[in-house]
Amino acid sequence: MHYDVFNGDADGIIALLQLRLAQPKESVLVTGVKRDISLLKQVDIAQASAVTVLDISLEKNVEALQKLLDNDVDVLYVDHHRAGDIPKSTHLKTLINTDANTCTSLLINDYLQGQYVNWAIAAAFGDNMQASAKTLATKQGLTATEQAQLNELGVYINYNGYGASVDDLHFDPADLYQALLKYPDPFTLINEENSIFWQLKTAYLADMAKAQQSQVLSDNDIVKTIVLEDAAWSRRVSGVYGNELANQSPDKAHIVLTLNKAKSTEIIAKTNSAEGNIESSDKIAQSYTLSLRAPLNNKQGAGDICASFPTGGGRAAAAGVNELPEINVPDFIKAVESYYQP
């Protein structure tokens, strides 16, 4: 049984889309929301004959990967995130490049020698690889209008991947991938009335209009910090809004904080000695899901900064922290300011 394991964002979905358009294969799909990256452990080792892994950090999945290799399962691993120590095995083939100006779909495009290059361009735009996407689009002779359309498509597919769970999303990433398989040419999708492209565009514009009204926590020449409320729309735009802000101010880093649901972390019991009553209260700890975008003109450091905080990680240009306690927010902002200080 073959497994296809892929990130639920534009890069992961479109990387697999290109690969399976070129090399059709029946497979078990393993994916999830964009931040759900510990996906490889979901593969049933007893059932797996081979596994393709796309756009999830090897560093975050190395234990599950090693178990597959130890059981003689062949693995193709293609990614652009932090890799850590790569296991040595005759069963493992890797296409890993952590350069800040590439993404998994661009690596797959090279692997397939440009068979579905327009999809690769859309993915690069969706992953906010603006310069790389435009360079490839220009090489293909695409007009400014066509480039703008692929930019939109990539952004909308990427937007669909953000959420605390699949319930936050408009489309389950596995379902979205399967629907897109019907379109070898992305322009067919774009030009089709009421297609997924138009459905996602309508939803995206509505959510982004709300984001424009959000609180600015801090703003200086180095970094701007935005706070979004605890709501499904906030979780959906947390990444793409950071990309938009980065494109607007390419010399500045951007932090987008999305309030997590409050969690009771401690029960405090107090005894009233006079009346013999016990009073209990919840001590609530507030935390945020955080997205960090490095300055577009200095695409480095985001992954290292986030990895220095628990539950954090990512790549050089874009990274995040899944659960940052409110008390640590000032420390995070200071870390970003210190890193990008001229």
Secondary structure, 3 states (H helix, E strand, C coil): CEEEEECCCHHHHHHHHHHHHHCCCCCEEECCCCCCCCCHHHCCCCCCCEEEEECCCHHHHHHHHHHHHHCCCEEEEEECCCCCCCCCCCCEEEEECCCCCCCHHHHHHHHCCCCCHHHHHHHHHHCCCHHHHHHHHHHCCCCHHHHHHHHHHHHHHHHHCCCCCHHHCCCCHHHHHHHHCCCCCHHHHHCCCCCHHHHHHHHHHHHHHHHCCCEEEEECCCEEEEEECCCHHHHHHHHHHHHHHHHHCCCCEEEEEEECCCEEEEEEEEEECCCCEEEEEEEEECEEEEEEECCCCCCCCHHHHHHCCCCEEECCCEEEEEEEEHHHHHHHHHHHHHHHCC
